Amino acid sequence: MQNHLSRHCDECLRSDELWRLVLNLATTEAGYKLPDRAVMDVKNAYGSARPERWLPQMAEFGRLLFDSFRQPDVAMVRAAMQSSRQLLHEVEPFIIDLRLESDPLRKRTSLTGQILNSEHPDQSTGEVDVVLLSGENLVKRTVANAQGEFELDFRPEDGLQLFINIRGQRAIGIVLPELET
């Protein structure tokens, strides 16, 4: 091939130049990593079928282990308006720790959480999609980090369900308690 190119075949020289540019570009681009948030935004914008629709049918719903709302407050705190709530759910071997914080002035709720594998606590849960639905409507979506942590900020409404899709393992569903609207 090199021998043929040395004879100055115009068509092959143009082809060779094009493929060298492609190779150079591919080599340069291989070191570039897009931010996770940008990848998620593009996937959300161009997703053909909404994969979150199957989550309610496929998910195993978590068992509530703890709800701070059911715990009596200490005497001096009882009069104050409770603005945060701690929840703990389990779908073996996973424990899902959630904290709901409401901001009535902004009419927003913040949900922070962590997915933990009780059998292998040091092992990353891998890629985990976190999806918040109201019926079939997508409210918010994010991806948990390597430690299984995630955060969602949304307007409170009734009938919210949180779904944790641990890719390649299982989907977990959690019915969120009624929030102040």
C-alpha positions in Angstrom: 0.0 0.0 0.0 2.8 2.4 0.9 4.4 1.5 -2.5 1.1 2.5 -4.3 0.9 5.8 -2.3 4.5 6.6 -3.4 3.3 6.6 -7.0 1.1 9.6 -6.2 -2.4 8.1 -6.9 -4.6 11.2 -6.1 -7.6 9.2 -5.1 -5.7 7.0 -2.7 -3.7 9.9 -1.3 -6.9 11.8 -0.4 -8.3 8.7 1.2 -5.0 8.2 3.1 -5.1 11.8 4.3 -8.7 11.5 5.4 -8.1 8.3 7.4 -5.0 9.8 9.1 -7.1 12.8 10.2 -9.8 10.4 11.6 -7.1 8.4 13.4 -5.6 11.6 14.8 -9.0 12.8 16.0 -9.9 9.5 17.5 -6.6 9.4 19.4 -7.1 12.9 20.8 -10.8 12.3 21.7 -10.1 9.0 23.5 -8.7 11.0 26.5 -11.7 13.3 26.8 -14.4 12.3 29.3 -17.7 14.0 29.2 -19.2 15.1 32.6 -21.7 12.5 33.9 -24.4 15.2 34.1 -24.0 16.1 30.4 -24.3 12.4 29.4 -27.4 12.1 31.6 -29.0 15.2 30.1 -28.4 13.9 26.5 -29.8 10.5 27.4 -32.9 12.1 28.9 -33.4 14.4 25.9 -33.0 11.7 23.3 -34.3 8.6 25.1 -36.6 6.8 22.6 -38.7 4.8 25.0 -39.0 6.0 28.6 -37.3 3.2 30.5 -38.7 4.5 33.8 -42.2 3.3 32.8 -41.4 -0.3 33.5 -39.9 0.4 36.9 -43.2 0.2 38.9 -43.9 -3.3 37.4 -40.4 -4.7 37.8 -39.4 -3.2 41.2 -39.3 -4.9 44.5 -40.7 -2.5 47.0 -38.7 -1.8 50.1 -39.8 -2.6 53.6 -39.8 0.4 55.9 -37.5 -0.1 58.9 -37.4 3.3 60.4 -39.4 6.6 60.1 -38.3 9.5 62.3 -41.9 10.9 61.9 -43.1 8.0 64.1 -40.6 8.8 66.8 -41.7 11.1 69.7 -39.8 14.4 69.7 -38.1 15.7 72.8 -40.3 18.1 74.7 -38.6 21.4 73.6 -38.8 20.4 69.9 -42.4 19.3 69.7 -43.7 22.8 69.1 -41.4 23.5 66.2 -42.5 22.6 62.7 -40.8 19.5 61.6 -38.9 20.2 58.4 -36.9 17.0 58.0 -37.7 13.3 58.0 -35.4 10.3 58.1 -36.5 7.0 56.5 -34.7 3.7 56.3 -35.9 1.0 53.8 -34.6 -2.5 53.1 -34.7 -4.9 50.1 -32.0 -7.5 51.0 -29.1 -7.1 50.7 -29.7 -3.3 50.1 -30.5 -0.7 52.7 -31.7 2.7 51.4 -31.2 5.6 53.8 -33.3 8.7 52.9 -33.6 12.2 54.3 -36.5 14.4 53.2 -36.2 18.1 54.0 -39.0 20.5 53.1 -38.6 24.2 52.5 -42.2 25.6 52.7 -41.0 29.1 51.7 -39.7 27.8 48.3 -42.3 25.1 48.1 -39.5 22.6 47.4 -38.4 19.3 49.0 -34.9 18.0 49.0 -34.3 14.2 49.1 -30.9 12.9 49.8 -30.1 9.3 50.0 -27.6 6.5 50.0 -27.9 2.9 48.8 -25.8 0.5 50.8 -25.1 -3.2 50.2 -25.3 -4.9 53.7 -23.6 -8.0 52.4 -20.7 -6.2 50.8 -20.5 -2.7 52.4 -17.1 -1.9 50.9 -18.2 -2.8 47.4 -19.6 -0.1 45.1 -23.2 -0.7 44.0 -22.1 0.1 40.4 -24.2 2.2 38.1 -27.4 3.2 39.8 -30.2 5.2 38.3 -32.5 7.0 40.7 -35.9 8.0 39.4 -38.7 9.9 41.1 -42.2 9.3 39.6 -45.7 10.7 40.2 -47.9 8.1 38.6 -46.3 7.6 35.2 -44.9 11.1 35.1 -41.2 11.6 35.5 -40.5 14.2 38.3 -36.7 13.9 38.6 -33.9 11.6 37.7 -30.3 11.3 38.7 -27.4 8.9 39.0 -26.0 7.8 42.3 -22.2 8.4 42.8 -19.7 5.6 43.5 -20.6 5.6 47.2 -24.3 5.2 46.4 -25.2 8.7 47.3 -27.8 10.8 45.4 -29.8 14.0 45.8 -33.1 15.2 44.2 -34.8 18.6 44.6 -38.5 18.8 43.6 -41.9 20.3 44.2 -43.8 18.2 46.8 -46.9 16.4 45.5 -48.9 13.4 46.6 -48.3 9.9 45.3 -44.5 10.1 44.8 -42.5 6.9 44.3 -38.8 6.6 44.3 -37.2 3.9 42.1 -33.6 2.8 42.4 -32.4 0.8 39.3 -29.2 -1.0 40.2 -28.3 -1.9 36.7 -27.6 -5.6 36.2 -29.0 -6.5 39.7 -32.5 -5.3 40.5 -34.9 -2.4 40.7 -36.1 -1.2 44.1 -39.3 0.9 44.7 -40.1 3.1 47.7 -43.4 4.8 48.2 -42.6 8.2 49.7 -44.8 9.5 52.5 -47.3 12.2 51.8 -45.4 15.6 51.8 -46.7 19.0 52.6 -47.9 20.6 49.4 
